[in-house]
Amino acid sequence: MAASETGGALSRRRLLGLSAAGAGVLAASGLLGACAPQAADQGGEGEARGVDGPVGELTFALPSSISSLDVGRESGVLNYLVATLVQESLLSVTPAGALEPGLATSWKQPDATTYVFTLRRGVVFSDGTPFTAADVVASIEEIRDPENASVLAYAFAGVKSVEATGSHEVTVRLEAADGAFLWSVAPGCLPVGSEKFLRANRGRIGTEKTLLLGTGAYRITEFAADSHVLLEANPRWWGEKPAVSELKLTFVPDAGTRLVAMKSGSVDGALALASDETKGWDSAAEVAYTADRSVVSLAFDTSKAPWNDPHVRRAVAHAADREGMVGGILQGRAEVANALVSPAMWGDLMPADEVDAAYSRIPEYAFDLDKARAELARSRHADGFTAELHYPASGPQVGKAALALADSLKKLGITLKVKEITLEAWVNELGSGKQPLQFLWYFPVTGDPAELADAYLNAAATATNIAHYDEPAVNEALDAARTDTDPASRGRKLMTAVTTASEDLPYLPLWWARTATALSREIVLQEPGPFAFVGPWATRIRKAA
């Protein structure tokens, strides 16, 4: 989802996934019941080690700016990278992708639609306000209130009621069973603020003046949109004192400028580097690559010509040299994708061998211009056509892929006009219906395949289904999966939806990416993984051994 979602009719899922600034963050909406889902892989190259001791002040460069600190307003991966240092949730996510206690020390499920959370005692907000159940209720109700227009509202659409059933107990009742609900109270969906702060600052939270208030490991001292964020360790945090006492996150969109800053020592690292930017970094930093489970895909508006013609979609699929994109543009730091959902996202829902078997049945569209010509000849647009494809300025590797595709399509008589636009403009186009051919660049924020499958393949998801895809069998499988609380059964239904939709090709997945993190050799980030930046990641920074 999205690095600079400014809201509109789009849900947070769409926003989150779109972030061209990408920070290899999370995954999304399919819970494995009350148990924490175990990720199949850490996804990182190398093992981070460190030694204890204070680190002091650090400065990191980020590849794009943010205009709001409030993930309810702007839900890009970089927004989360900042906000989760400050705000906590009922549940937290380990770097490997497992749900575990956060502000809730435990939870139980008396029946299929009721969740009771026991809250951590002795927690205070960074301004000294005691944390109670009323704050959790206020945070959820603030998201649910339609007048507040929070992009996180979708996560609580099925909530019937939320109430404080004790000073440190919250009970949530759902309208119907939801096998993915626990992800709704994890960092991707529920930033907890104080009731007083939320009520006093509605509409102003996350601005340069109001900032954020949370119970997390850090507190924000300064925010300058399009420039930087300053943070300092929160002395009132209930956890272990961080080794990093002060943190500056500076926005540096230009890749070359980031590298110069790293070599000069003016920054201590760069986060969310695209794989095609890492050449030359090894001489100045330790670079680690993490399989972030993000996907880059083309989205065809199946309600509009020429993309409503399956032969046209197949022609484009055969004209896309995805192997070449991964090997050349991305320097092999990615994997050719054949579905929106990365295999690693299936976690405990399905065994890896079953996932592999299901994915092996998905139609392959190898790079073959002869097959592309044959498909186009069968279409209603055999003489070719002209189309336009936009990409965000913060995603040069996506732009390079678009240009490579345009070169191939030209040989078929198809003119593809590739245009770079600002990240904000690109995000605003998604779901607007103005561009029938779009890039979908999605970073999951929970640990479940339904985040992508339900949001982008279900006809009922009108705000996020940018392909306007509507297949009854897929809709039925997704709807059934939503209320299924048995992991295995739920996984099979989701897989049916994913594989069935793949045959229709409403989206052409290009690659599942890896995100690069470059750090000074003086420091290390412990526990790298696909969810490493979801939560208080700076607390895991140590001096290098």
C-alpha positions as CSV (number, residue, x, y, z in Angstrom):
1,M,0.0,0.0,0.0
2,A,0.9,3.4,-0.2
3,A,3.4,5.8,0.8
4,S,1.5,9.0,0.5
5,E,-2.2,8.2,0.6
6,T,-4.1,11.3,1.1
7,G,-7.3,9.5,1.7
8,G,-10.3,9.9,-0.6
9,A,-12.5,6.9,-1.0
10,L,-9.6,4.5,-0.7
11,S,-9.3,2.1,2.2
12,R,-6.1,1.8,4.2
13,R,-5.4,-1.5,2.5
14,R,-5.0,0.2,-0.8
15,L,-3.0,3.0,0.7
16,L,-0.7,0.8,2.6
17,G,0.2,-1.3,-0.3
18,L,1.0,1.4,-2.6
19,S,4.0,2.9,-1.0
20,A,6.6,3.5,-3.5
21,A,8.8,4.5,-0.7
22,G,8.5,1.0,0.6
23,A,10.1,-0.2,3.8
24,G,9.6,-3.9,3.5
25,V,7.0,-3.8,6.2
26,L,4.1,-6.0,6.8
27,A,1.3,-8.2,5.6
28,A,-2.4,-8.2,6.0
29,S,-5.8,-9.4,6.8
30,G,-6.1,-13.1,7.5
31,L,-5.9,-14.3,11.0
32,L,-5.0,-17.7,12.2
33,G,-7.4,-17.5,15.0
34,A,-6.1,-16.5,18.4
35,C,-2.7,-17.9,17.7
36,A,0.1,-15.9,16.4
37,P,0.9,-16.8,12.8
38,Q,4.4,-18.1,12.3
39,A,6.1,-16.8,9.2
40,A,7.8,-19.5,7.1
41,D,10.9,-17.4,6.7
42,Q,12.8,-14.5,8.1
43,G,13.5,-13.4,4.6
44,G,16.8,-11.7,5.3
45,E,20.3,-12.2,3.9
46,G,22.9,-12.5,6.6
47,E,22.6,-12.4,10.4
48,A,22.6,-9.2,12.4
49,R,24.6,-9.2,15.6
50,G,25.5,-6.5,18.0
51,V,26.8,-5.6,21.4
52,D,25.1,-3.8,24.2
53,G,25.8,-0.2,25.2
54,P,24.5,3.2,24.3
55,V,24.5,4.2,20.6
56,G,23.4,7.8,21.1
57,E,22.1,9.8,18.2
58,L,21.5,8.4,14.7
59,T,20.3,9.8,11.4
60,F,18.7,7.7,8.7
61,A,17.7,8.7,5.2
62,L,14.3,7.8,3.9
63,P,13.5,7.7,0.1
64,S,10.4,9.8,0.2
65,S,8.7,12.4,2.3
66,I,5.5,12.1,4.3
67,S,2.9,14.8,4.9
68,S,1.2,13.3,8.0
69,L,2.3,11.3,11.0
70,D,-1.2,9.9,11.4
71,V,-1.5,6.5,9.7
72,G,-5.3,7.0,9.8
73,R,-4.8,9.9,7.4
74,E,-1.8,8.7,5.4
75,S,-1.0,5.0,5.5
76,G,2.2,4.5,3.6
77,V,5.0,2.2,4.8
78,L,7.1,5.2,5.7
79,N,4.3,6.6,7.8
80,Y,4.2,3.3,9.7
81,L,8.0,3.2,10.0
82,V,7.7,6.4,12.0
83,A,4.3,5.9,13.8
84,T,5.1,2.5,15.2
85,L,8.0,3.9,17.1
86,V,5.6,6.1,18.9
87,Q,2.2,4.3,19.1
88,E,1.5,0.8,20.2
89,S,-1.3,-1.6,19.6
90,L,-3.1,-4.3,21.6
91,L,-1.0,-6.9,19.8
92,S,2.5,-6.5,18.4
93,V,4.2,-8.3,15.5
94,T,7.6,-9.9,15.7
95,P,10.2,-9.3,12.9
96,A,9.4,-12.8,11.6
97,G,5.7,-12.0,11.4
98,A,4.2,-13.6,14.6
99,L,1.5,-11.9,16.6
100,E,2.3,-11.5,20.3
101,P,1.3,-9.4,23.3
102,G,1.6,-5.7,23.1
103,L,-0.6,-3.3,25.2
104,A,-2.6,-6.4,25.8
105,T,-0.8,-9.1,27.8
106,S,-3.3,-11.7,27.0
107,W,-6.6,-12.3,25.2
108,K,-9.4,-14.9,25.1
109,Q,-12.3,-15.7,22.9
110,P,-15.3,-16.9,24.9
111,D,-17.3,-17.4,21.7
112,A,-16.8,-17.0,17.9
113,T,-17.7,-13.3,17.9
114,T,-16.3,-12.1,21.3
115,Y,-12.7,-11.1,22.2
116,V,-11.6,-10.1,25.7
117,F,-8.2,-8.3,26.0
118,T,-6.4,-8.0,29.4
119,L,-4.3,-4.8,29.3
120,R,-0.8,-4.3,30.5
121,R,-0.6,-2.4,33.8
122,G,1.8,0.3,34.7
123,V,1.8,1.8,31.2
124,V,1.7,5.6,30.7
125,F,1.6,7.8,27.6
126,S,4.7,9.9,26.9
127,D,3.0,12.9,28.5
128,G,2.5,11.0,31.7
129,T,-1.2,10.2,31.3
130,P,-2.0,6.7,32.6
131,F,-3.0,4.1,30.0
132,T,-6.5,2.5,30.6
133,A,-9.1,0.6,28.8
134,A,-10.9,3.9,28.0
135,D,-8.0,4.8,25.7
136,V,-8.4,1.6,23.7
137,V,-12.1,2.1,23.4
138,A,-11.6,5.8,22.3
139,S,-9.0,4.8,19.7
140,I,-11.2,2.2,18.1
141,E,-14.3,4.4,18.2
142,E,-12.3,7.2,16.7
143,I,-11.4,4.9,13.8
144,R,-14.9,3.7,13.4
145,D,-16.6,7.1,13.4
146,P,-17.5,7.9,9.8
147,E,-17.2,11.6,10.5
148,N,-13.5,11.1,11.2
149,A,-13.0,9.5,7.8
150,S,-10.1,7.3,9.0
151,V,-8.6,5.1,6.3
152,L,-8.3,2.4,8.9
153,A,-12.1,2.1,9.3
154,Y,-12.4,-1.0,7.1
155,A,-10.6,-3.1,9.8
156,F,-13.4,-2.5,12.3
157,A,-16.3,-2.5,9.9
158,G,-17.5,-5.8,11.4
159,V,-17.3,-4.6,15.0
160,K,-20.7,-4.6,16.8
161,S,-19.5,-3.0,20.0
162,V,-16.3,-2.2,22.0
163,E,-16.4,-1.5,25.7
164,A,-14.2,-1.2,28.8
165,T,-15.3,-4.1,30.9
166,G,-12.8,-3.2,33.6
167,S,-10.1,-0.5,34.1
168,H,-7.7,-2.8,32.2
169,E,-10.0,-5.0,30.2
170,V,-11.6,-4.4,26.8
171,T,-14.3,-6.5,25.2
172,V,-14.9,-6.4,21.5
173,R,-18.0,-8.0,20.0
174,L,-18.3,-8.7,16.3
175,E,-21.3,-8.9,14.0
176,A,-20.1,-12.2,12.7
177,A,-17.1,-14.5,13.1
178,D,-13.9,-13.1,11.5
179,G,-10.9,-15.4,11.1
180,A,-8.7,-12.4,10.6
181,F,-9.8,-10.1,13.4
182,L,-6.7,-10.2,15.6
183,W,-4.8,-8.5,12.9
184,S,-7.2,-5.6,13.3
185,V,-5.8,-4.9,16.8
186,A,-2.2,-5.2,15.6
187,P,0.1,-2.2,14.5
188,G,-1.2,-2.2,10.9
189,C,-4.7,-1.2,12.0
190,L,-4.9,0.1,15.6
191,P,-2.6,2.9,16.8
192,V,-3.6,3.5,20.4
193,G,-3.8,7.1,21.6
194,S,-5.0,8.7,24.8
195,E,-8.7,9.4,25.0
196,K,-8.0,13.0,26.1
197,F,-5.5,13.7,23.2
198,L,-7.8,12.2,20.6
199,R,-10.8,14.2,21.6
200,A,-8.9,17.4,21.9
201,N,-7.1,17.2,18.6
202,R,-9.5,15.6,16.2
203,G,-8.6,16.5,12.6
204,R,-5.1,17.8,13.7
205,I,-3.4,14.6,14.8
206,G,-0.2,14.0,12.9
207,T,0.4,17.5,11.8
208,E,3.6,19.5,12.4
209,K,2.0,21.3,15.3
210,T,0.1,18.4,17.0
211,L,2.4,15.5,16.3
212,L,1.5,12.1,17.8
213,L,1.0,10.9,21.4
214,G,1.6,7.2,22.3
215,T,2.9,4.8,24.8
216,G,5.8,3.6,22.6
217,A,9.5,3.6,22.9
218,Y,10.0,7.0,21.3
219,R,8.3,10.4,21.2
220,I,8.3,12.8,18.4
221,T,9.9,16.2,19.2
222,E,9.7,17.8,15.7
223,F,8.1,17.1,12.3
224,A,8.7,19.1,9.2
225,A,6.7,17.7,6.3
226,D,8.9,17.0,3.3
227,S,12.0,17.4,5.4
228,H,12.5,15.3,8.6
229,V,11.2,13.8,11.8
230,L,13.0,14.1,15.1
231,L,12.5,11.5,17.9
232,E,13.9,10.9,21.3
233,A,13.7,7.9,23.6
234,N,10.5,7.9,25.7
235,P,11.7,7.8,29.4
236,R,8.3,6.6,30.4
237,W,8.2,3.6,28.1
238,W,7.4,0.3,29.9
239,G,10.0,-1.6,27.9
240,E,13.8,-1.8,28.1
241,K,15.6,1.5,27.6
242,P,16.7,1.9,23.9
243,A,20.4,2.1,23.1
244,V,19.5,4.8,20.5
245,S,18.6,7.9,22.5
246,E,17.8,10.3,19.6
247,L,16.8,9.6,16.1
248,K,16.5,11.8,13.0
249,L,14.7,10.5,9.9
250,T,15.4,12.7,7.0
251,F,13.6,12.6,3.7
252,V,16.0,12.3,0.7
253,P,14.2,11.4,-2.5
254,D,17.3,11.4,-4.7
255,A,19.2,8.0,-4.6
256,G,22.5,9.6,-5.5
257,T,22.2,12.2,-2.8
258,R,21.5,9.5,-0.2
259,L,24.6,7.6,-1.3
260,V,26.8,10.7,-1.0
261,A,25.3,11.4,2.4
262,M,26.2,7.9,3.5
263,K,29.8,8.1,2.2
264,S,30.3,11.4,3.8
265,G,29.1,10.2,7.2
266,S,26.2,12.7,7.4
267,V,23.8,9.8,7.8
268,D,24.2,6.6,9.6
269,G,22.1,4.5,7.2
270,A,19.4,4.5,4.6
271,L,16.1,2.6,4.9
272,A,13.9,1.2,2.2
273,L,16.4,1.2,-0.6
274,A,15.2,-0.2,-3.8
275,S,17.2,-3.2,-5.1
276,D,18.3,-1.3,-8.2
277,E,19.8,1.5,-6.0
278,T,22.3,-0.6,-4.0
279,K,25.2,-0.6,-6.5
280,G,28.0,1.3,-4.8
281,W,26.6,1.1,-1.3
282,D,28.8,-1.8,-0.2
283,S,31.8,0.4,0.0
284,A,30.1,2.7,2.4
285,A,27.8,0.5,4.5
286,E,26.6,-2.9,5.4
287,V,23.6,-3.7,3.1
288,A,21.1,-6.3,4.0
289,Y,18.2,-7.5,1.8
290,T,14.9,-8.6,3.2
291,A,12.1,-10.4,1.4
292,D,9.3,-7.9,2.3
293,R,6.5,-9.8,0.6
294,S,5.6,-6.8,-1.4
295,V,4.4,-7.2,-5.0
296,V,4.7,-5.1,-8.1
297,S,2.0,-5.8,-10.6
298,L,0.1,-4.3,-13.5
299,A,-3.6,-3.7,-12.9
300,F,-5.9,-3.9,-15.9
301,D,-9.2,-2.2,-15.7
302,T,-11.4,-5.1,-16.9
303,S,-14.4,-2.9,-17.2
304,K,-12.8,-0.8,-20.0
305,A,-11.4,-1.4,-23.5
306,P,-9.0,-2.6,-24.4
307,W,-8.3,-4.3,-21.1
308,N,-11.7,-6.0,-20.9
309,D,-10.4,-8.3,-23.7
310,P,-8.6,-11.2,-22.1
311,H,-6.5,-11.7,-25.3
312,V,-5.1,-8.2,-24.9
313,R,-4.2,-8.9,-21.3
314,R,-2.5,-12.2,-22.3
315,A,-0.6,-10.4,-25.1
316,V,0.8,-7.9,-22.6
317,A,1.6,-10.7,-20.2
318,H,3.7,-12.5,-22.9
319,A,5.3,-9.2,-23.8
320,A,6.6,-8.6,-20.3
321,D,10.1,-9.9,-19.8
322,R,9.7,-10.4,-16.1
323,E,12.8,-12.6,-15.8
324,G,14.8,-9.8,-17.5
325,M,13.3,-7.2,-15.1
326,V,14.3,-9.2,-12.1
327,G,17.7,-10.1,-13.3
328,G,18.6,-6.8,-14.9
329,I,16.7,-4.0,-13.3
330,L,16.6,-5.5,-9.8
331,Q,20.0,-7.3,-10.0
332,G,18.3,-10.6,-9.0
333,R,17.1,-9.1,-5.7
334,A,13.5,-10.2,-6.3
335,E,11.5,-13.1,-7.5
336,V,9.3,-13.4,-10.5
337,A,5.7,-13.4,-9.3
338,N,2.8,-15.3,-10.7
339,A,0.2,-14.1,-8.1
340,L,-0.4,-11.0,-6.0
341,V,0.1,-13.0,-2.8
342,S,3.7,-14.0,-2.0
343,P,4.0,-17.7,-1.1
344,A,5.5,-16.7,2.3
345,M,2.2,-15.0,3.3
346,W,0.3,-18.2,3.6
347,G,2.0,-19.0,6.9
348,D,0.1,-21.5,9.0
349,L,-2.9,-21.4,6.7
350,M,-1.4,-24.0,4.3
351,P,1.7,-26.1,4.3
352,A,4.4,-24.9,2.0
353,D,4.2,-27.9,-0.3
354,E,0.4,-27.3,-0.8
355,V,1.1,-23.7,-1.6
356,D,3.8,-24.6,-4.1
357,A,1.5,-27.2,-5.7
358,A,-1.3,-24.7,-6.0
359,Y,1.0,-22.0,-7.5
360,S,2.4,-24.5,-10.0
361,R,-1.1,-24.7,-11.5
362,I,-1.3,-21.0,-12.1
363,P,-1.0,-20.3,-15.9
364,E,2.5,-19.2,-16.9
365,Y,3.1,-16.3,-19.3
366,A,6.6,-16.7,-20.5
367,F,8.2,-13.8,-22.4
368,D,7.4,-14.7,-26.0
369,L,6.6,-12.1,-28.5
370,D,5.3,-14.6,-31.0
371,K,2.7,-15.7,-28.5
372,A,2.0,-12.1,-27.7
373,R,1.3,-11.4,-31.4
374,A,-0.9,-14.4,-31.6
375,E,-3.0,-13.3,-28.6
376,L,-3.3,-9.8,-29.9
377,A,-4.4,-11.2,-33.3
378,R,-7.3,-13.0,-31.5
379,S,-8.4,-9.8,-29.8
380,R,-10.7,-7.0,-30.8
381,H,-7.7,-4.8,-31.1
382,A,-5.5,-6.7,-33.5
383,D,-4.2,-3.5,-35.2
384,G,-2.8,-2.3,-31.9
385,F,-3.7,0.7,-29.7
386,T,-2.3,3.4,-27.6
387,A,-2.3,3.3,-23.7
388,E,-0.6,5.2,-20.9
389,L,1.1,4.0,-17.8
390,H,2.2,6.2,-14.9
391,Y,4.7,5.4,-12.2
392,P,5.7,7.3,-9.1
393,A,8.9,9.3,-9.0
394,S,10.0,7.5,-5.9
395,G,10.0,4.2,-7.8
396,P,12.7,4.4,-10.5
397,Q,12.9,0.6,-10.8
398,V,9.2,0.5,-11.6
399,G,9.7,3.2,-14.3
400,K,12.5,1.1,-15.8
401,A,10.2,-1.9,-16.0
402,A,7.5,0.2,-17.6
403,L,9.9,1.4,-20.3
404,A,11.1,-2.1,-21.0
405,L,7.5,-3.2,-21.4
406,A,6.8,-0.3,-23.7
407,D,9.8,-1.3,-25.9
408,S,8.4,-4.9,-26.3
409,L,4.8,-3.7,-26.9
410,K,6.0,-1.4,-29.7
411,K,7.0,-4.5,-31.6
412,L,3.4,-5.6,-31.5
413,G,1.9,-2.3,-32.7
414,I,1.0,-1.2,-29.2
415,T,2.1,2.3,-28.1
416,L,2.6,2.5,-24.4
417,K,3.2,6.0,-23.2
418,V,5.2,5.9,-19.9
419,K,5.1,8.9,-17.6
420,E,6.7,9.7,-14.3
421,I,4.5,11.6,-11.8
422,T,4.7,12.5,-8.2
423,L,4.0,9.9,-5.6
424,E,1.0,11.9,-4.3
425,A,-0.4,12.2,-7.8
426,W,0.1,8.5,-8.5
427,V,-1.6,7.5,-5.3
428,N,-4.5,9.8,-6.0
429,E,-5.0,8.1,-9.4
430,L,-5.3,4.6,-7.9
431,G,-8.9,3.6,-7.8
432,S,-10.0,6.8,-9.4
433,G,-10.9,5.1,-12.7
434,K,-9.0,7.7,-14.6
435,Q,-6.2,5.3,-15.6
436,P,-7.3,2.0,-17.0
437,L,-3.7,0.6,-16.8
438,Q,-1.9,1.1,-13.5
439,F,0.9,-0.2,-11.4
440,L,-0.2,-1.9,-8.1
441,W,2.8,-1.7,-5.7
442,Y,1.7,-3.2,-2.4
443,F,3.5,-3.7,0.9
444,P,1.5,-6.0,3.1
445,V,0.9,-5.0,6.7
446,T,-0.4,-8.0,8.4
447,G,0.5,-11.7,8.0
448,D,-2.3,-13.1,5.9
449,P,-3.1,-13.5,2.2
450,A,-6.6,-12.1,2.5
451,E,-5.1,-8.6,2.7
452,L,-4.3,-8.7,-1.0
453,A,-6.8,-11.3,-2.1
454,D,-9.9,-9.8,-0.6
455,A,-9.0,-6.2,-1.3
456,Y,-8.1,-6.6,-4.9
457,L,-10.1,-9.5,-6.2
458,N,-13.4,-9.2,-4.4
459,A,-16.0,-7.3,-6.4
460,A,-17.5,-6.0,-3.1
461,A,-14.2,-4.2,-2.4
462,T,-15.1,-1.3,-4.7
463,A,-12.5,1.1,-3.2
464,T,-9.5,-1.2,-3.7
465,N,-10.4,-3.5,-6.5
466,I,-8.7,-1.3,-9.1
467,A,-9.1,-3.9,-11.8
468,H,-12.9,-3.8,-11.4
469,Y,-12.7,-7.6,-11.4
470,D,-15.9,-9.5,-10.8
471,E,-16.0,-13.2,-10.9
472,P,-18.8,-14.9,-8.9
473,A,-16.7,-18.0,-7.9
474,V,-13.9,-15.7,-6.6
475,N,-16.3,-13.5,-4.7
476,E,-18.0,-16.5,-3.1
477,A,-14.7,-18.0,-2.0
478,L,-13.5,-14.8,-0.5
479,D,-16.8,-14.1,1.3
480,A,-16.8,-17.6,2.7
481,A,-13.2,-17.2,3.9
482,R,-14.0,-14.1,5.8
483,T,-16.2,-15.8,8.3
484,D,-14.3,-19.1,8.4
485,T,-12.3,-19.4,11.7
486,D,-10.6,-22.7,10.8
487,P,-7.2,-21.9,9.4
488,A,-6.9,-24.9,7.0
489,S,-10.4,-24.4,5.6
490,R,-10.0,-20.7,5.3
491,G,-6.7,-21.2,3.5
492,R,-8.2,-23.5,1.0
493,K,-10.9,-20.9,0.2
494,L,-8.5,-18.1,-0.2
495,M,-6.3,-20.2,-2.4
496,T,-9.3,-21.1,-4.6
497,A,-9.9,-17.3,-5.0
498,V,-6.3,-16.6,-5.9
499,T,-5.8,-19.4,-8.4
500,T,-9.2,-18.9,-10.0
501,A,-8.5,-15.2,-10.5
502,S,-5.1,-15.8,-11.9
503,E,-6.6,-17.6,-14.8
504,D,-8.5,-14.5,-15.7
505,L,-5.5,-12.2,-15.4
506,P,-7.0,-9.0,-14.0
507,Y,-3.6,-8.3,-12.7
508,L,-0.2,-9.2,-14.1
509,P,2.2,-9.8,-11.2
510,L,5.7,-8.8,-12.1
511,W,7.8,-9.5,-9.0
512,W,7.9,-10.1,-5.3
513,A,10.5,-7.7,-4.0
514,R,13.2,-7.4,-1.4
515,T,14.0,-4.3,0.4
516,A,17.5,-3.2,1.1
517,T,18.7,-1.6,4.4
518,A,22.1,0.1,4.5
519,L,23.6,0.7,7.9
520,S,26.9,2.1,9.0
521,R,29.4,-0.6,10.0
522,E,29.3,0.8,13.5
523,I,25.7,-0.4,14.1
524,V,23.5,-3.4,13.4
525,L,19.7,-4.0,13.4
526,Q,19.0,-7.2,15.3
527,E,16.3,-9.6,14.1
528,P,15.9,-8.7,10.5
529,G,12.8,-10.0,8.8
530,P,9.8,-9.1,6.7
531,F,8.1,-7.3,9.6
532,A,11.3,-5.8,11.1
533,F,10.0,-2.2,10.7
534,V,6.6,-2.8,12.2
535,G,7.0,-1.8,15.8
536,P,9.8,-0.2,17.7
537,W,12.5,-1.2,15.3
538,A,15.0,1.4,16.6
539,T,15.1,-0.4,19.9
540,R,16.8,-3.4,18.2
541,I,19.7,-1.3,17.0
542,R,23.0,-2.1,18.7
543,K,26.7,-1.3,18.4
544,A,28.4,-3.6,15.9
545,A,30.5,-6.3,17.5
